[in-house]
Amino acid sequence: IDPSHMGPDEMREEIRLRHIEQGFVGMKPYPQMALSFEDERFTPWWEFGNKHRLYALTHVLGAEHTGGIDAIGRLAERFPEMSWLIAHSGSSFAYAEQVAACIREHSNVYAEITYTWVPNRCVEFLVEAAGEDNVVYGSDQPMRDPRPQMGWVAWADLSPQIKGKVLGGNFQRVLDRAMLPGR
């Protein structure tokens, strides 16, 4: 859904088609829209997501116009029933610390770790700083080969139980919360 090119009626129809008819429980606003994710034109989508406990995978790294991590924190407060995933949280320790700080303030925010390269021990850092329940694996597949990204978790110095949470358990909890009409 792109509120920079869609009017309210088009957005409502797209919400109906994608979420109600097709059953998508995820929302992925792209930073290429050049809008802050707090722009009021997003509000009908976020309200729908909040009502149905959907998740949003957000890209704020290198896209300051989106409002950044601070905007995700404010949106997490405003729409507390949604799950907010911050993509590429494992890109650097500095970024990971900012994401972890947001998560510590907002339990409905998650660190999604995918990135072309992840610094050694950054996954362990995120688990320690953000909590083992708020870190999720991502691969950017099919654009990226998932094997190295899987390896960052598989070879991390974490217990098998925590690896299980990161590799699927935490995201399964996010999916299990979604409540679309008729599903």
C-alpha angles and dihedrals in degrees: 000000000000114000090185089070104021129074123220093268092050090049092051090050092048091049089051093047099042102035107026103029100031097030101231109168094183131080122199117185110189122224090222087081087077090223131124110247084233092061107127090235087074092053098093090053094047091046090053090047092049093048091052099035094241125164131239122209104207130194110206101144108114092356104098092167088071089068093253128230091326090061091051089053092051091046090049088057094044094046103030097166092062124085112230117205117194108210124222094018090153094060095104140348091248092054092042090055091052091049092046091051090054091049092050088058096040121038091194092066121091135193111232106199108203119127136138088258128010119201115248111274094007091121090054089047092053092048091051096042100038101027131257092265095059104052119090134186120240131174110187084228131199089026091052133038104254095209100083091043091050088049092057087066099032092054096037118119092251133118117263088248093056092044087054090053093049095043096051118323097084094047090046088059089053090051093045091058094059114108112189118177112265095013 
